[in-house]
């Protein structure tokens, strides 16, 4: 089976929140050409910075998000550069623009050069509205989109999720919207404009939070929709953290946990067999949570994640290891599926493990192409 976008030509002028869009299309066969001004877009300049401390993460970020793309330098402030772009646009199926990048403020001109293409504009808050020109970062978009509000503990401040959440989430939504418009364009010959707001993409991806407001007029909170039992949390063990859920409503999990601790003769069993642990309301209090954490961790710190998990499985206790990001690389299931691929990065000068396809289809249409060319196809200014 051919890749679904094998004959699709894409001009990519994005540099931050839109970079993942072209990467997703490229993985599915599209020919994606990154158009950069002389000196490169901001992400390339960061990746090639002389400051080694700041450069290293920027290099890997740059090459991951731009893998599979070709690269071309064009001076779009010159007549020759614009003439070259206009010629490229005539055969392009998709043009990706981003606020702060080339030609974002010249949408009408771009549409004139490519009237039958899908032109997708990506920005923090959309092209129109009171926040259209507001400055934004991944942190402010996580906050404005609501994901920070839902992350972390209710007793603490909202928490920023690690990584480039705004870039990744926006990329998935923008790629989906662009592909839908492209489907219609290829079927009817009509061009389309797609306006993508990163803040709106994040807000739309908040699980059932929007539906909670629509149906119940409730604002979702950190820690889940309900109040958490003292046993429902992450707890320290010998080599990391485990998650446990053993509220009174899960009698099997709670009783098996207490029985296990009693069988070992550990002194924490004395506390957990007290009558007050049968009081579901008290178990929701801060006092109960503090006592339970201190009591349980005095037991779990003697065991590893694997030891606790294996025993929990045998006893039907709802307990499992809390994985760190680095643990994903050694995940036995992903290793068995050969999910990660070794890729040589030109800027980093190293071979690294790249994630495989973020989806599974009936046919293997996804393919990781070599990393972005290093401006090897320059055009005269």
Buried (B, 14 or more C-beta within 10 A) or exposed (E): EEBBBEEBBBBBBBBBBBBBBBBBBBBBBBBBBBBBBBEBBEBBBBBBBEEEEEBEEBBBBBBBBBBBBBBBBBBBEEEEBBEBBBEBBEEBBBBBBBBBBBBBEBBEEBBEBBEBBBBBBBBBBBBEEEBEEEEBEBEBBBBBBBBBBBBBEEEEEBBBBEEBBBBBBBBBBBBBBBBEBBEEBBEEEEBBBBBBBBBBBBBBBBEEBBEBEEEEEEEBEBBEEEEBBBBBBEBBBEBBBBEBBBBBEBEEBBBBBBEBBBEEEBEBBEBBEEEEBEEEEEBBEEEBBEBBBEBBBBBBEEBBBEBBBEBBEEBEBBBBBBEEEEEEEEEEEBEEEEBBEEBEBBBBEEEBEBEBBEEEEEEEBBEBBEBBBEBEEEBEB
